[in-house]
Amino acid sequence: MEVGENFAQQLRDVVAKIIEYLSIKDSVREEVIKLSREIIRKSGECIRKIIRGELESANSLVMELKELVRKLNDVARSHPEIYYSGLTSSCLMEYVEAQILYRVITEGKLATPEELDVPYVPYLLGLADVVGELRRMCLDCMREGKLDKVRNYLAVMESIYLELRTIEFPEALIPGLRHKVDVCRRLIEDTKAMYVQLLHMRELVKYLEKLGSG
């Protein structure tokens, strides 16, 4: 059977259509990469400001991040193979971490996936990372003698850990969660040990002062 001009034209049409489709995908991908980098950068900056107690500046970044994620969702959600890829998961994890940490510190409440408008998997992974930031804040509070805050932060850390460890699904479904939960457990144990040691030292100082005054 001879290949006629009709075949060649069909082939050109098919390839042209595919090129147009891939060109759109490539443009979306480039925009997603740009937005993702900005979200990661601003999320890190927001977390640092929260830890330093610069909550007014952190609030401004929280608002900026919400707008950036809204743009990301508008651009990428109509392209699921991009939206649910590693291109967006890392930045959404950072975003979730910053938003939850800010809400915990300022209101003592949890920001939900629906409020943040993010998929469940990056939400859970970002939630797990909050434990590490709260540990950092615990250490700062221990140095400053703010033990009530240490108790509060430890309670939040433990609540997050206890809930996350009930999630038992294959690694392929929630990649990295099991490892993060193990890290949470170690961080909580270490922080508790330091907290108890500090309490014992305080009691010892009080006892020695009492002996000295007697």
Order of alpha helices (4+ residues) and beta strands (2+ residues): alpha-alpha-alpha-alpha-alpha-alpha-alpha-alpha
